[in-house]
Amino acid sequence: MAGSDVDIELERLHWIVEIGDRSHILDLIPGVLGTVAVEVDGRLVGHVRKPAPQRPWEEATVEVDGEPVLVAASWHRPVMHTDVFVGGRSLRYGRTLEAARNVVPPPASNYEAWIGGLYRYRMPTRSAIVTRGMAVVAVISLLALAVILIWMARPSGLFLALIVGAAMLALFVVWYVSWQAVTTRVHLALLDRPELEDSRRLAWFLAAFLVYPVLSIAVLVVVYGVARTLTTT
C-alpha cells in the first residue's frame, strides 16, 4: 500500500498555484484520447499530451492570471508523474525546468515499446536455456514415459496415470522455461542492434517467439510417431 500511495502522490492531479497574492486551483484531468485536460479554477485552459515510452516527457504552457505556468507529465510505470512549474521552478521539488527534463529517462524505440510489456518494461536477465536440474527432470520424465508407454503393452491404473501426468507436466514446465529463455536472449540481442529498423526487430522477435513452439510440436509429433511404431511392432 505504501508504494501505491507514493505513485498516487507522484501523479498529483490537484495543485495550488500562487500568482502574486492570489491562489488558484489547477486540476489535471486525464482523458481517454491521449491528453490531459488542464483546468484552472474550474475553467478549461489547455491540454497536455499523455507521455509514452517513446515520448517520456510532455509539457504545455497555460496562463494563470496573465503568468505562464508550465504543466509537465513524464512517463513512469504504473502511472505517469506530473509537475507544475511557476517562474521556471517546480512546485513539487523546487528544481529548475531544465533539471527536471534532464532526469527523465531517454525515449524508447518503437520496438522497446511494443515488446516492453512482455517484460513489464524492465530489462530482462539472461538465463540458461536448460539448467542441469531441468535436464535431469526432463530425462527422468522421458524415461518414465518411455517405460510406461512403450514397454508396457496396456498401461492402466490410477498410479500409472499419475506418473504419466506428472511426467508430462514436468516436461511442459521445462519446455516453457526454455522457451522464455530463448525469447529473452533474442530480445536482448535485438536491443543491442538499434541500427536495425524497429519493424525488422519485431519480425525477428516474433519469429523466435513462434518458431520455437512450432519446432517443439514437430519434434513431439516425430517422437509420438516413433513411439507408435515401436508399440505396434
Secondary structure, DSSP 8 states (H G I E B T S, - for coil): -HHHHHHHHHT--EEEEEETTEEEEEEEEE-SSSEEEEEETTEEEEEEE--BTTB-EEEEEEEETTEEEEEEEE--SSS-EEEEEETTEETTT--BHHHHHHTS-----HHHHHHHGGGTTS------SS-HHHHHHHHHHHHHHHHHHTS-SS--SHHHHHHHHHHHHHHHHHHHHHHHHHHHHHHHHHHT-TTS-HHHHHHHHHHHHHHHHHHHHHHHHHHHHHHHHHHH-
